[in-house]
Amino acid sequence: MQQVVIAMRRRESEAVITALQEAGVVHLRPIEGGPLRSDSAQEQTSEELKEAERLLARVESTIAELGARRPADLAQASVPPRAEWAERIEAVAVPVAELARERTEVQADVDAASAYAEPVSALAGLVGSLDRSRRVAVIPFVLHAETDLAQVQAALKEALQDRYELAVQNTNTGRVGAVATLVAERDLARSALGRLRLGELRVPGRFEGMPLEQAGAELGQIRGAGRDYLQKLNARRSALAEQHGHELFAMRDGLKDLVAVHDVRTASARGRYSLVMQGYVPTDRISALDAALKPYGDAAMYEVHDVDAHHDAAIPVELRNSGYVRPYQMVMGLMSPPKYGTFDPTWVMAYLMPFLFGLIIGDVGYGILFFLVGLWLKGKADRGESWTVPLMGTKLMPNVLKDIWSIIATMSFWTVLWGFLTGEFFGTWGEHLGLFYFNEDLINRMWGWTGLEFHAHHALSGLIPITFPRLETEYFSPIMLMIALLFGIIQVPWGWFIRIREGLKHGDQTHVWEGIALFGGVIALILMAFITRAASNFGLMFDWANPLVWLMWLGFAAFVVGYLRVIRAFPMLPVELISQGGAVLSYARIFAVGLVSAIMAKLVADLGWNLYESMGIIGAIIGLALAVLLTVLILALTLIGHILQPIRLQMVEFLNPTGYNAETSPAYNPLRRLSPEQGR
């Protein structure tokens, strides 16, 4: 990344800034401090800017009222000349606003008819034209299911004596009633009903205050034909969106580009005749900057120089990863970008997250199911469709769905592969159906070096041998636990090694010695656990014939030396060392979460199979139905946790030691043109 300063004549600034938008390579930074300083308070808002902002608000509200989606081929759209924008926007906005108003009114009527048509119609039959009387007040209401009619009559009688009339009628939606009394005693009747928690029925919207006969008739008509008319209005709305969407979006982007030109001027230092701006350009794109400014000769000049990666916190960072790794930038987007010039862990997330997810799930059937879901999302992305996540309401655009498909495909691959190793197909269905089996000799040859011996008692024949029998908890749990902890044993010290490397790169001695202390301390704790056989014999810590003992004490010595160098900055470092030991143990969640998931799937499969064996075909049908139901329930309750566990291990246990979460840089966001060229 290079820092760039651009100077231009003020009268040609719009053309130069537009050229920079076309180039799309300069990440702008406001000029602050010094003799050259941007001052937005001194910038007078021009009539052109006011008009552009007014039109931008107008076109955005029109697009929102149409519910139009941004076309995928917008870059090929034709943009009318700027002088015609106001006329064209108004030509569309006026009928669209009228249509939106009508849709809102019709929708309100349809909603009112859906809720009130039947009770109002029944009340109209009870009341007739009595509610038009000037002397008699009619109070309609809806009776609750638990309301006793005798209590209503008693309350009215107490308040009004015999000066009222009560009528009640049953409908399909419940009971409705009406009280007729003198106008002067209307409030007494309302108060009596209120004591029984019965409120006066008021139809919302334009029907409020309307006589019941008239309201009932209109609500009945709307209930019969309102939805059809609303559908016609929606069809008109869709047709307008299809007809004008491309042009509206193109003009909106053009207006945004125009407003951006004024924003750039505001962020620049201005003299009477000149304009100066500063920013950053990737080193490999300086040629594009040069090509954009070359046509303006001495009216626009620039100068580039190296950035100060150690002290300039405003340098933007642009992540550059391979096609396989790039989709995982979306996952890392849950956190702030890394600081410029430091470690980008996206590739670690890309390789370990799906691998650990597959290890946790480890089931061929689930892997195939995930892959099918991914294919469905890919189909929507290929068709340019978005997808709204149920319950969350989050709308995922096609480009996001493509990234999700790439991630799901890799996760599915590892899930299926680990499923073949564990011998699981929706739990133990694979064993029951003869797909997987235990080969005692093969398993003992593979895992005998651990000192454990396996004796098979079931599933002794089948097509594919099981080589990673995690469900055999009697002997395989220690192996599975150690495999899970191995990731922590590698990643936590690796994180502190990165801390040391970044400290050396940036000349930060405090972070260097902090990294040395905790790198050595964590390795010493890990070696101590192995040497003492999980704290069962601390005397082995002094077995000097064991080279691991020397390494352990060397690690503790590194911690002491590093701690003494940074004791003022980090006085609680010994507590942090204990915490980092816990971070290593935190990787045991891979074993625990995965085993619980496998046991639950096993119980479901065994239940279904036992029903088949005991009840035959009927049991098989019942067992299959229960298995499907319980499998869906288990996935719904646990899947998010299975996805989040590998992500958490990378973002917390691994990245915290690197300092990734402590420092950040803004994301590279160059000034670029949104709209296609006018007249194209």
C-alpha positions in Angstrom: 0.0 0.0 0.0 1.3 3.5 -0.9 0.2 6.9 0.4 -0.8 9.3 -2.3 -1.4 13.1 -2.3 -3.3 14.5 -5.3 -3.5 18.2 -6.2 -5.8 19.7 -8.8 -7.2 22.9 -10.1 -10.5 23.6 -8.4 -12.4 24.4 -11.5 -11.6 21.0 -12.9 -12.0 19.1 -9.7 -15.4 17.5 -10.7 -13.9 16.0 -13.8 -10.8 14.8 -12.0 -12.8 13.2 -9.1 -15.0 11.6 -11.6 -11.9 10.1 -13.3 -10.8 8.8 -9.9 -14.2 7.2 -9.5 -13.7 5.5 -12.8 -10.3 4.2 -11.8 -11.6 2.9 -8.4 -8.2 2.6 -6.7 -7.9 5.5 -4.3 -8.9 5.0 -0.6 -9.5 8.6 0.6 -8.5 10.0 3.9 -9.6 13.4 5.2 -6.8 15.9 5.6 -6.5 16.8 9.3 -4.1 19.2 11.0 -1.3 21.2 9.5 -1.5 24.1 7.1 -3.6 22.1 4.7 -6.8 21.0 6.4 -10.3 20.0 5.3 -13.1 21.9 7.0 -16.6 20.8 6.0 -18.1 23.6 8.1 -16.7 26.1 5.7 -18.1 24.3 2.6 -21.1 26.0 1.2 -23.8 23.7 0.0 -24.3 24.4 -3.7 -27.7 24.4 -5.4 -26.5 21.5 -7.5 -25.7 19.4 -4.4 -29.1 20.3 -2.8 -30.9 19.2 -6.0 -28.9 16.0 -6.3 -29.6 15.1 -2.7 -33.3 15.9 -3.2 -33.5 13.7 -6.3 -31.5 10.9 -4.6 -34.0 10.9 -1.7 -36.9 10.9 -4.3 -35.5 8.0 -6.3 -34.6 5.9 -3.3 -38.1 6.3 -1.9 -39.6 5.4 -5.3 -37.4 2.3 -5.4 -38.5 1.3 -1.9 -42.2 1.8 -2.8 -41.8 -0.4 -5.8 -39.9 -3.1 -3.8 -37.5 -3.3 -6.8 -34.3 -5.3 -6.5 -31.0 -4.2 -7.9 -30.6 -5.8 -11.4 -27.6 -8.1 -11.7 -26.9 -6.7 -15.2 -27.1 -3.0 -14.1 -23.6 -2.3 -15.5 -25.1 -2.8 -19.0 -28.0 -0.4 -18.4 -28.4 2.8 -20.3 -28.3 6.0 -18.3 -30.1 9.0 -19.6 -28.3 12.4 -19.8 -28.1 14.1 -16.4 -30.3 17.0 -17.5 -33.2 14.6 -17.9 -32.9 12.9 -14.5 -35.3 15.2 -12.6 -38.0 14.9 -15.2 -37.7 11.1 -15.6 -37.6 10.5 -11.8 -40.8 12.6 -11.3 -42.5 10.8 -14.2 -42.1 7.5 -12.4 -42.3 8.8 -8.8 -45.7 10.4 -9.0 -47.7 7.4 -10.2 -45.7 5.1 -8.0 -46.5 7.3 -4.9 -50.2 7.2 -5.9 -50.1 3.5 -6.3 -48.3 3.1 -2.9 -51.0 5.2 -1.2 -53.8 3.1 -2.8 -52.1 -0.1 -1.8 -51.7 1.0 1.8 -55.4 2.0 1.9 -56.6 -1.3 0.3 -54.3 -3.3 2.6 -55.7 -1.6 5.6 -59.2 -2.3 4.4 -58.4 -6.0 3.7 -56.9 -6.4 7.2 -59.9 -4.7 8.8 -62.3 -6.9 6.8 -60.4 -10.0 7.8 -60.7 -9.2 11.5 -64.0 -7.3 11.7 -66.3 -8.3 8.8 -68.1 -11.2 10.6 -68.7 -9.6 14.0 -69.7 -6.2 12.4 -72.1 -8.0 10.1 -73.7 -9.8 13.0 -73.9 -6.6 15.0 -75.5 -4.8 12.1 -78.2 -7.5 12.1 -78.8 -6.9 15.8 -78.8 -3.1 15.7 -80.4 -2.3 12.3 -80.6 1.4 11.9 -80.8 2.1 15.7 -77.2 3.4 15.9 -78.2 6.3 13.5 -80.7 7.6 16.2 -79.9 11.0 17.9 -81.5 9.9 21.2 -80.3 6.3 21.5 -76.7 5.3 21.9 -75.6 1.9 20.8 -72.5 0.3 22.3 -71.3 -2.8 20.4 -68.8 -5.2 22.0 -67.3 -8.7 21.8 -67.8 -11.1 24.6 -64.9 -13.2 25.9 -65.3 -16.9 26.0 -65.2 -16.9 29.8 -67.7 -14.0 30.2 -71.0 -14.9 31.8 -73.9 -13.2 30.2 -75.7 -13.0 33.5 -72.9 -10.9 34.9 -73.2 -8.5 32.0 -76.9 -8.1 32.6 -76.4 -7.6 36.3 -73.7 -5.0 35.8 -75.9 -3.1 33.3 -79.0 -3.3 35.6 -77.0 -1.9 38.5 -75.8 1.0 36.4 -78.9 1.7 34.3 -81.8 0.1 36.1 -84.3 -0.8 33.3 -83.1 1.9 30.9 -81.2 -0.3 28.5 -81.7 -3.2 26.0 -79.1 -6.0 25.6 -78.8 -8.2 22.5 -76.3 -11.0 22.0 -75.6 -13.3 19.0 -73.2 -16.2 18.3 -70.8 -16.0 15.3 -68.2 -18.4 13.9 -65.5 -16.3 15.7 -67.3 -15.9 19.1 -70.1 -14.0 20.7 -71.0 -10.3 20.0 -73.4 -8.1 21.7 -74.8 -4.6 21.7 -76.3 -2.4 24.4 -78.8 0.3 23.6 -79.4 3.1 26.1 -80.1 6.8 26.2 -77.4 9.0 24.8 -77.0 10.8 28.1 -76.3 7.5 29.8 -73.7 6.1 27.3 -70.8 6.6 29.7 -72.6 4.7 32.4 -73.1 1.7 30.1 -69.4 1.8 29.0 -68.3 1.9 32.6 -70.5 -1.1 33.5 -69.0 -3.1 30.6 -65.5 -1.9 31.5 -65.8 -3.5 35.0 -66.2 -6.8 33.2 -63.3 -6.1 30.9 -65.5 -5.6 27.9 -64.6 -2.7 25.7 -66.6 -1.0 23.0 -65.9 -2.5 19.6 -64.3 0.1 17.4 -63.5 -0.7 13.7 -60.2 1.0 12.8 -59.4 3.2 9.8 -62.0 4.8 7.7 -64.7 2.6 9.2 -64.5 4.3 12.7 -67.7 6.1 13.5 -69.5 4.6 10.4 -73.0 3.1 11.1 -72.8 -0.6 11.6 -75.0 -1.5 8.7 -72.9 0.6 6.3 -69.6 -0.7 7.8 -70.8 -4.3 7.7 -71.8 -4.0 4.0 -68.5 -2.4 3.0 -66.4 -4.9 5.0 -68.3 -7.7 3.4 -67.6 -6.4 -0.1 -63.9 -6.0 0.8 -63.7 -9.4 2.2 -65.1 -10.9 -1.0 -63.1 -8.8 -3.5 -60.4 -6.9 -1.6 -57.7 -9.4 -1.9 -58.2 -9.8 -5.6 -58.0 -6.1 -6.1 -54.9 -6.0 -3.9 -53.3 -8.6 -6.1 -54.0 -6.5 -9.1 -52.3 -3.5 -7.4 -49.3 -5.7 -6.6 -49.2 -6.9 -10.2 -49.2 -3.2 -11.4 -46.4 -2.5 -8.8 -44.3 -5.5 -10.2 -44.9 -4.3 -13.7 -43.7 -0.8 -12.9 -40.7 -2.2 -11.1 -39.8 -4.4 -14.1 -40.4 -1.4 -16.5 -38.5 1.3 -14.6 -36.2 -0.6 -12.2 -33.0 -0.6 -14.4 -33.3 3.1 -15.1 -34.1 4.1 -11.5 -31.2 2.1 -10.1 -28.9 3.6 -12.8 -30.0 7.1 -12.0 -29.7 6.5 -8.2 -26.1 5.3 -8.7 -25.4 8.3 -10.8 -26.8 10.6 -8.2 -24.7 8.8 -5.5 -21.7 9.4 -7.7 -22.5 13.1 -8.0 -23.0 13.5 -4.2 -19.8 11.6 -3.7 -17.9 14.2 -5.7 -19.1 16.9 -3.3 -18.3 14.6 -0.3 -14.7 14.3 -1.7 -14.4 18.0 -2.0 -15.5 18.3 1.6 -12.9 15.9 2.8 -10.2 17.7 0.8 -8.1 20.8 1.6 -9.3 23.7 -0.5 -7.7 26.9 -1.6 -9.1 29.6 -3.8 -7.9 28.0 -7.0 -6.9 24.5 -5.9 -8.0 21.3 -4.2 -5.7 18.8 -2.4 -6.7 15.3 -1.3 -4.8 12.4 0.3 -5.4 8.7 0.5 -3.9 5.2 -0.2 -3.4 3.2 -3.3 -2.3 -0.5 -3.6 1.2 -0.6 -5.0 0.1 -2.7 -8.0 -2.6 -0.2 -8.9 -0.5 3.0 -9.1 -0.5 2.6 -12.9 -4.3 2.8 -12.9 -4.1 6.0 -10.9 -1.5 7.4 -13.4 -3.7 6.5 -16.3 -6.7 8.2 -14.8 -4.9 11.5 -14.1 -2.7 11.7 -17.2 -5.3 13.2 -19.5 -5.4 16.3 -17.2 -1.8 17.1 -17.5 -0.6 19.8 -15.0 -4.2 20.4 -13.9 -3.9 17.3 -11.7 -0.7 16.0 -10.2 0.1 13.3 -7.6 2.9 12.1 -5.4 3.2 8.7 -3.8 5.5 7.5 -0.9 5.7 4.5 1.4 3.3 4.2 4.2 4.4 4.2 7.9 3.0 0.7 8.8 4.3 1.1 12.4 2.6 4.4 13.3 -0.2 5.2 10.8 -3.4 3.6 12.1 -5.4 4.8 9.1 -3.7 2.6 6.5 -6.5 0.5 5.0 -6.1 -3.2 4.7 -7.2 -5.3 1.6 -7.4 -9.0 2.1 -6.1 -11.0 -0.9 -6.8 -14.7 -0.7 -7.1 -17.6 -3.1 -10.5 -18.5 -4.6 -10.9 -21.3 -2.0 -10.1 -19.1 1.0 -12.0 -16.0 -0.2 -15.5 -17.1 0.9 -14.2 -17.4 4.5 -13.6 -13.7 4.6 -17.3 -13.5 5.2 -16.8 -15.5 8.4 -13.9 -13.4 9.5 -16.1 -10.4 8.8 -17.8 -11.1 12.1 -14.7 -9.3 13.5 -12.8 -6.2 12.5 -10.1 -6.5 9.8 -6.5 -7.3 10.9 -4.1 -4.4 11.3 -2.2 -3.5 8.1 1.0 -5.5 7.8 0.0 -8.1 10.3 -1.2 -11.7 10.2 -4.3 -12.5 8.1 -5.8 -15.7 9.7 -8.5 -16.2 7.0 -6.6 -19.2 5.5 -6.4 -20.8 8.9 -10.2 -20.4 9.3 -10.7 -21.8 5.7 -8.9 -25.0 6.4 -9.6 -25.7 10.0 -13.2 -24.6 10.4 -14.7 -27.2 7.9 -12.2 -29.8 9.0 -13.2 -29.5 12.7 -16.9 -29.2 11.8 -16.6 -32.5 9.9 -14.8 -34.1 12.9 -17.6 -33.0 15.2 -20.5 -34.2 13.1 -18.7 -37.2 11.5 -21.7 -38.7 9.8 -22.2 -39.6 6.1 -25.9 -39.1 6.2 -25.7 -35.6 7.7 -22.9 -34.7 5.3 -25.1 -35.6 2.3 -28.0 -33.7 3.8 -25.9 -30.6 4.3 -24.6 -30.9 0.7 -28.2 -31.0 -0.7 -29.0 -27.9 1.3 -25.9 -26.2 -0.2 -27.0 -27.2 -3.7 -30.4 -25.6 -3.1 -28.7 -22.4 -2.0 -26.4 -22.6 -5.0 -29.4 -22.9 -7.3 -31.0 -19.8 -5.9 -27.7 -17.9 -6.3 -27.3 -19.1 -9.9 -30.8 -17.8 -10.7 -29.9 -14.4 -9.1 -32.4 -14.9 -6.2 -32.0 -13.9 -2.6 -33.0 -15.9 0.5 -34.4 -14.7 3.8 -33.3 -16.7 6.8 -36.4 -18.0 8.7 -37.0 -16.6 12.2 -34.0 -14.2 11.8 -35.4 -12.2 8.9 -31.8 -11.7 7.5 -31.8 -11.3 3.7 -28.9 -13.0 1.9 -28.1 -11.8 -1.6 -26.9 -14.1 -4.4 -23.2 -13.3 -4.0 -23.4 -14.2 -0.3 -25.3 -17.4 -1.1 -22.4 -18.4 -3.5 -19.9 -18.0 -0.7 -22.1 -19.9 1.7 -22.4 -22.7 -0.9 -18.6 -22.9 -1.1 -18.3 -23.2 2.7 -21.1 -25.8 2.9 -19.6 -27.9 0.1 -16.3 -28.1 2.0 -18.0 -28.7 5.3 -20.1 -31.5 3.7 -17.0 -33.1 2.2 -15.2 -33.4 5.6 -18.4 -34.5 7.3 -18.8 -37.3 4.8 -15.2 -38.3 5.0 -15.1 -38.4 8.8 -18.5 -40.3 8.6 -16.8 -43.0 6.6 -14.0 -43.2 9.2 -16.5 -43.3 12.2 -18.9 -45.6 10.4 -21.9 -43.4 11.0 -24.9 -42.9 8.7 -27.6 -41.0 10.6 -26.1 -42.6 13.7 -25.8 -46.4 13.6 -28.1 -47.0 10.7 -25.0 -47.9 8.7 -24.2 -50.7 11.1 -27.7 -52.0 11.2 -28.0 -52.0 7.4 -24.6 -53.7 6.9 -22.9 -50.7 5.4 -20.2 -50.4 8.1 -18.7 -53.1 10.3 -15.9 -53.6 12.9 -12.7 -55.3 11.8 -11.0 -56.1 15.1 -7.6 -56.9 13.6 -7.6 -53.7 11.5 -8.6 -51.4 14.4 -6.0 -53.0 16.7 -3.3 -52.6 14.1 -4.2 -48.9 13.7 -4.6 -48.0 17.3 -2.6 -50.6 19.2 0.4 -48.2 19.6 -1.8 -46.4 22.2 -1.6 -49.4 24.4 -5.4 -50.1 24.1 -6.9 -53.3 22.8 -10.3 -53.5 21.1 -12.6 -56.5 21.1 -15.6 -56.3 18.8 -19.0 -57.6 20.0 -21.3 -56.4 17.2 -21.5 -55.4 13.5 -18.8 -58.0 12.6 -19.6 -58.0 8.9 -20.4 -55.4 6.3 -19.0 -53.4 3.4 -16.8 -50.7 4.9 -14.6 -51.2 8.0 -14.8 -48.6 10.8 -11.4 -47.1 11.5 -12.3 -44.3 13.9 -14.8 -45.9 16.4 -15.6 -42.9 18.6 -18.9 -44.4 19.8 -16.8 -47.2 21.5 -16.4 -44.9 24.6 -15.0 -47.7 26.8 -11.6 -47.5 25.1 -11.6 -44.9 22.3 -12.6 -41.8 24.3 -9.0 -41.1 25.5 -7.8 -41.3 21.9 -10.5 -39.0 20.7 -9.8 -36.5 23.6 -6.1 -36.4 22.8 -6.8 -35.8 19.1 -9.0 -32.9 20.1 -6.4 -31.5 22.5 -3.7 -31.8 19.8 -5.2 -28.9 17.9 -4.9 -26.7 21.1 -1.4 -28.0 21.8 -0.4 -26.7 18.3 -2.6 -23.6 17.9 -2.2 -21.8 21.2 1.6 -21.8 21.2 1.5 -20.9 17.5 -0.6 -17.9 18.3 2.1 -16.6 20.8 4.8 -17.3 18.2 2.9 -15.0 15.8 2.8 -12.4 18.6 6.6 -12.6 18.8 7.1 -12.4 15.1 4.7 -9.4 14.7 6.5 -7.6 17.6 9.9 -8.1 16.0 8.5 -6.8 12.7 7.1 -3.6 14.2 9.9 -3.1 16.8 7.5 -3.5 19.7 9.7 -5.0 22.5 6.9 -5.2 25.0 4.9 -7.6 22.7 8.0 -9.5 21.9 8.8 -10.3 25.5 5.1 -10.9 26.3 5.0 -13.4 23.5 8.3 -15.1 24.6 7.0 -15.4 28.1 3.7 -17.0 27.2 5.1 -19.1 24.3 7.6 -20.6 26.6 5.1 -20.9 29.5 2.4 -22.6 27.5 4.8 -25.1 26.0 6.1 -25.8 29.5 2.6 -26.4 30.8 1.9 -28.8 28.0 5.2 -30.7 28.5 4.5 -30.8 32.3 1.1 -32.5 31.6 2.8 -35.2 29.5 5.8 -35.7 31.8 3.7 -36.0 35.0 1.2 -38.2 33.2 -1.7 -35.8 33.7 -0.5 -34.7 37.1 -0.3 -38.2 38.5 3.4 -38.1 39.4 5.1 -34.7 39.9 8.3 -36.4 40.8 8.9 -37.0 37.1 9.4 -33.3 36.6 13.0 -33.8 38.0 13.9 -36.8 35.8 16.9 -35.1 34.1 17.5 -38.1 31.9 14.3 -37.2 30.0 15.0 -34.5 27.4 11.4 -33.3 27.7 12.1 -32.3 31.3 14.9 -29.9 30.0 12.6 -28.4 27.5 9.9 -27.9 30.1 12.2 -26.1 32.5 13.6 -24.1 29.5 10.0 -23.0 28.8 9.4 -22.0 32.4 12.7 -20.0 32.3 11.6 -18.2 29.2 8.4 -17.3 31.0 10.2 -15.9 34.0 12.6 -13.8 31.9 9.8 -12.5 29.7 7.7 -11.7 32.7 10.4 -9.7 34.4 10.9 -7.7 31.2 7.2 -6.7 31.0 6.1 -6.9 34.6 5.1 -3.2 34.6 3.0 -3.5 31.5 1.5 -6.9 32.3 1.7 -7.6 36.1 -1.0 -10.3 35.9 0.9 -12.4 33.3 1.1 -15.5 35.6 -2.8 -15.4 35.7 -2.8 -15.1 31.9 -0.5 -18.2 31.7 -3.0 -20.2 33.6 -5.8 -18.9 31.3 -3.8 -20.0 28.3 -3.5 -23.5 29.8 -7.3 -23.4 29.9 -7.3 -22.3 26.3 -5.5 -25.5 25.3 -8.0 -27.6 27.3 -10.8 -25.7 25.6 -10.2 -27.7 22.5 -11.6 -30.7 24.3 -15.0 -29.3 23.3 -14.3 -30.8 19.8 -14.4 -34.2 21.5 -17.3 -33.5 23.9 -19.7 -31.8 21.4 -18.9 -34.4 18.7 -19.4 -37.4 21.0 -22.7 -36.1 22.4 -24.0 -35.5 18.9 -23.0 -39.0 17.9 -24.6 -40.6 20.9 -27.9 -38.8 20.3 -27.9 -40.0 16.7 -27.1 -43.5 17.8 -30.0 -43.5 20.3 -32.4 -42.4 17.6 -31.2 -45.0 15.1 -31.2 -47.8 17.7 -34.8 -46.9 18.7 -36.0 -47.1 15.1 -34.2 -50.4 14.5 -35.5 -52.0 17.7 -39.0 -51.0 16.7 -38.5 -52.8 13.4 -37.1 -55.9 15.0 -39.9 -56.1 17.5 -42.9 -55.1 15.4 -41.9 -55.9 11.8 -43.1 -53.6 9.0 -45.3 -51.5 11.3 -42.4 -51.0 13.7 -40.2 -50.1 10.7 -42.7 -47.4 9.6 -43.1 -46.0 13.2 -39.3 -46.2 13.8 -38.5 -44.4 10.5 -41.0 -41.7 11.3 -39.6 -41.2 14.8 -36.1 -41.3 13.5 -36.8 -38.5 10.9 -38.7 -36.4 13.5 -36.0 -36.8 16.2 -33.2 -36.2 13.7 -34.7 -32.9 12.6 -35.2 -31.9 16.2 -31.6 -32.8 17.1 -30.2 -30.9 14.2 -32.4 -27.9 14.9 -31.1 -27.8 18.5 -27.4 -28.5 17.9 -26.4 -27.5 14.4 -25.7 -23.9 15.2 -23.5 -24.9 18.1 -21.6 -27.4 15.9 -20.9 -24.5 13.5 -20.0 -22.0 16.1 -17.6 -24.2 18.1 -14.8 -24.4 15.4 -15.3 -20.7 14.7 -15.0 -19.8 18.4 -11.8 -21.9 18.8 -10.1 -20.0 16.0 -11.4 -16.5 16.9 -10.7 -16.7 20.6 -8.3 -19.5 21.6 -6.1 -19.1 18.6 -6.4 -15.4 17.6 -6.3 -13.8 21.0 -2.6 -14.6 21.5 -1.7 -13.1 18.1 -3.1 -9.7 19.1 -5.6 -9.9 16.2 -8.5 -8.7 18.4 -6.5 -5.8 19.9 -5.6 -3.9 16.8 -7.4 -3.3 13.5 -7.3 -1.2 10.4 -10.1 0.2 8.2 -11.1 -2.0 5.3 -9.8 -0.8 1.9 -12.8 1.0 0.4 -11.7 2.9 -2.7 -13.6 5.8 -4.3 -15.4 4.2 -7.2 -18.1 4.8 -9.7 -21.4 3.1 -9.1 -23.3 4.0 -12.2 -22.5 3.0 -15.8 -21.5 5.7 -18.2 -24.3 8.0 -19.4 -25.7 7.2 -22.8 -24.2 3.7 -22.9 
